Amino acid sequence: MTTPPVPHNGPLITDEDIAAVIASLRSGWIASGPQVAALEAAFADRFTPMRALAVSSGTAALTLALHATGLSESHATVAVPTYGCSALLDAVRAAGCRAVITDVDKTSLTVSPAQLDDHPACDAVIAVHTHGFPADVDGLRDRVGLIIEDCCQSLGGTDMHGRPLGTTGDAAAFSFYATKVIAAGEGGLLLLRDLEAWEEGGSYLDPAARERWAPRFNYRLPDPAAALAFSQFRRLDAIVQRRVAIADRYSEALPPNVAPPPGLAEGRVPYRYCLRASGPEQQQRWLSHLEAAGIRADPLIPTQHLLHRQLGLDPVGFPTAEHAVTATVSVPLFAGINDEQVEHVTLALAGLPD
Ligand SMILES: *Cc1c(COP(=O)(O)O)cnc(C)c1O
């Protein structure tokens, strides 16, 4: 008997989640309604003093953040880390802002204060908490006027001072895409610190909010999706604890020559469990070893998907990100992974070659 391969990702949908969606469908209210309001209230409560707007995706949350905070209107210059996803660039361009692509910090794989020193003219930064590793928001704050935290990979995590990620910037974007910490298929949420920005953001979502025509987006989240997200949000602490327990198990099993992923400190949410190989040869050896054991490990970002490459910029300016993509091995750690699969991965990690 051969066991099916361990996939790299997969959601966990419980009977409770299914019941929540069914109840939402039975209620007869399938557009944005009471479930959206409940989800927003729950986020606002957990992320005090931020205010919440549920939206249709993480990309929509980022785009709306740029509009709600006035960055769009002023065609602001926004720093964006190259190691991320195209959603960052999509949002900045959609909002009519100018993107400045930065290299990333070696450990956190996100934009650091030092990188902003190379780009002093930026008005704002999208600080991605990459794989759940907190960006240095305090350090960025000293260098730029406005900070949008990208929490699409870090829901439930905290920074080094124990503050929830999403509460230290001016705005924070979350995604409920199928592979994220909580998953509604598609969906997202925007937190805003400022009351006026929140009202402005809300007016983009509400068809009745404007007396005269002004741009408006249908970025709304339907109630059944909100019900699914809210059902999972209620067990967020348990979801994070399970991720931490699995990450610890993997780290204990690693042979002495393999370092555990950096940044799995207390309070962090291990969205990914990324080993860092010395370079492409070791990366390939590790991927092959795991593949042979029936485990779908993943290098995550192909070189050509780095944002500077997408824009045709000279790679010489982005050495850390260029190296990171040829060294990363993301080991399966996802919401729906079962105990047997965790044991299987743990055993394979113990046998990682040099
Ligand atoms: C997933 C993700 C997004 C985009 O979210 P969508 O819901 O897919 O639009 C943005 N930023 C980061 C860091 C992500 O991981």
The ligand as an SDF file (V2000), in Angstrom:
LIG
                    3D

 15 15  0  0  0  0  0  0  0  0999 V2000
   -1.9780   36.1060   -0.3330 C   0  0  0  0  0  0  0  0  0  0  0  0
   -1.2530   37.3820   -0.1920 C   0  0  0  0  0  0  0  0  0  0  0  0
   -1.7600   38.5860   -0.7320 C   0  0  0  0  0  0  0  0  0  0  0  0
   -2.9800   38.6580   -1.6050 C   0  0  0  0  0  0  0  0  0  0  0  0
   -4.1320   38.1350   -1.0520 O   0  0  0  0  0  0  0  0  0  0  0  0
   -5.3450   37.7050   -2.0530 P   0  0  0  0  0  0  0  0  0  0  0  0
   -6.4660   37.3990   -1.1180 O   0  0  0  0  0  0  0  0  0  0  0  0
   -4.8720   36.4900   -2.8020 O   0  0  0  0  0  0  0  0  0  0  0  0
   -5.6350   38.8390   -2.9470 O   0  0  0  0  0  0  0  0  0  0  0  0
   -1.0500   39.7510   -0.5110 C   0  0  0  0  0  0  0  0  0  0  0  0
    0.0950   39.7390    0.1960 N   0  0  0  0  0  0  0  0  0  0  0  0
    0.6270   38.5970    0.7040 C   0  0  0  0  0  0  0  0  0  0  0  0
    1.9000   38.6790    1.4800 C   0  0  0  0  0  0  0  0  0  0  0  0
   -0.0280   37.3830    0.5220 C   0  0  0  0  0  0  0  0  0  0  0  0
    0.5210   36.2700    1.0320 O   0  0  0  0  0  0  0  0  0  0  0  0
  1  2  1  0
  2  3  1  0
  2 14  2  0
  3  4  1  0
  3 10  2  0
  4  5  1  0
  5  6  1  0
  6  7  2  0
  6  8  1  0
  6  9  1  0
 10 11  1  0
 11 12  2  0
 12 13  1  0
 12 14  1  0
 14 15  1  0
M  END
$$$$
